[in-house]
Amino acid sequence: MNLIWRPVYRSYRFFSWLRYWAQRRFTRAGWFVLAGLLMTTIMGLDTQNLVAYQVFPLLLCLLLLAFGFSRFFRLNYSATRRLPRFGTSGRPFTYCLTVRNLAATVQNDLTLLEDLADTRPAFPQWLARQRAVEKSTRSLRLSRRQRPNPVRLAVIKPVPLPAIQPHQEVEVRIEITPLRRGILQFNGVTLARTDPLGLFRALAQTPLPQTVLILPKRYLLPPIALPGVMKYQEGGVALASNVGQSEEFVALRDYRRGDPLRHIHWRSWAKTGRPIVKEFEDEFFVRHALVLDTFSEQPFSEAFEEAVSVAASFACTLQTQESLLDLLFVGAEAYCFTAGRGLAHADQMLEILASVQVCSAKPFQTLEGLVLNHANVVSGCICVLLAWDEPRRRLVERLKASGVPVLVVVVVPAAPDPPLEPGPMRDDPARFHTLVAGQVEQGLMKL
C-alpha cells in the first residue's frame, strides 16, 4: 500500500514547492502573462482557424526577458528581527525588523519577504492525514465550512521598504497572523526586487533563524461554579510564592531541635529570653483536575484543536481563583502539571498546551489510570473529551463513584457521525455540555 502512495507523496512535494516558488517569484502582472502563455499554448495548436499562436512568442519573450533581468540582481545586506516571546493563534501581532544596506549604492524598490520553516509533513504523517480525510469522506463527515490548512502556519504580507542609503538602515513593522498553535520558526529574510517589466521578482536571501511560541486560542468563559470542596493535601504542598509554606499560623511554642530558622518569632525571643517559634497547621484548599483528551484518529483534527483551546480557557480562568489546577493528558508519556498559588503561572500551562499533540500510540486506558490515581487528592474534575463512547463514559462513572464531582465538556466535529451515545451524564445539563467545532465560543457562553 505504501508503494502506491509514495509517488503521490513525491508529486505533492513537487507541486507544493512549485506553487510556493511561483507565488514568491511572479507578480500579479506576471501571473496574467503566464496564464496567457498557457492559453495560447493550448489554442495555438489549431493554426488553421486561430491566430493565438502569434501571441505565444511575444508572451514567451516577455517572460524570458523578465527572468534574464533577475539574474543580475545582487544585494549585500544584514537584518535583525525583534520578536515577542509569545503569540496567540488567530490573533495578529506585530514585530520590528531592521534592514541594513551594506552596499555602496542606494537600494530602491525593495520588498521584504519572511522565510518560514518548511512545515510539509513527512511521509508517515502525510499518509495518516490522507487516510483520515478518506475516512471522513466515506462517512460523509466533511462539513461545508472551510477547514484550516495544517501546513500553513501563519499569514505574512510582503512589506515594501523605503530607499536605503549606503551603509544605513531602515526599520519596518511587520504584522503576522498565526493560524495554528505551536512553535513558529523563521528561517531567514528575503529582499525582492521586480524586474523593469514588472513581471518577475529577483530574490536575495539571508539566514536569520528565530522562533516564537504560538499559544492556543482562548475563549471568554462566564462565571462557573466549579465542583468540589477544599481537601487536605497529604504530605503537604509548598504554596508560597516567595519563601515558606502556605500553612496557617496557629500559635507560639518553644524552639525544638530541627525547627527552621525562618519560623523563629524574634519579638517573643527578645521578651522571654529563650527561642520561640511559630507553629503552623496544614491548610486545606481546593484542587481541581483538568483532563484533556488527546486520543483521536485524525492527526489534524479541528475538534482536537478546539479542545485544546477549551482547556486553555479553563486554565486561564482558574488561575484567578484560590485553588490549584492539575493538567492531565497523555502524549509520549502520561503527564501531570500543577499550577496555581505560587507553584506555576497561567503562561507556563499555556506553553505546555501549545505543544500538545494527538496521541495514537497508547490506549485510552492510559489516561484513565492517570486520572484515577489523582482522584483522591482533587476536589473536582473538568474533563474535556473528544467523544462520548464507552471508555470515556466509564472514566466519568468511576470518578463519580469515587466521590469526585465532574464537569464534562465534549468537543465534537461540525457534523458528528455517529451521534453521541446516550449515558447517565447526558441527563445532567449542568454537568454535561456538548460543543461543536466552529461554534465553541457560543457554546461556552451557555455554561
Secondary structure, 3 states (H helix, E strand, C coil): CHHHHHHHHHHHHHHHHHHHHHHHHECHHHHHHHHHHHHHHHHCCCCCCCCHHHHHHHHHHHHHHHHHHHCCCCCCEEEEEECCCEEECCECEEEEEEEEECCCCCECCEEEEEEECCCCCCHHHHHHHHHHHHHHHHCCCCCCCCCCCCCCCEEECCEEECCECCCCEEEEEEEEEECCCEEEEEEEEEEEEECCCCCEEEEEEEEEEEEEEEECCCCCCCCCCCCCCCECCCCCCCCCCCCCCCCEEEEEEECCCCCCHHHECHHHHHHHCCCEEEEEECCCEEEEEEEECCECCCCCCHHHHHHHHHHHHHHHHHCCCCEEEEEEEECCCEEEEEECCCCCCHHHHHHHHHCCCCECCCCCHHHHHHHHHCCCCCCEEEEEECCCCHHHHHHHHHHHHCCCCEEEEEEECCCCCCCCCCCHHHHCCCCEEEEECCCHHHHHCCC
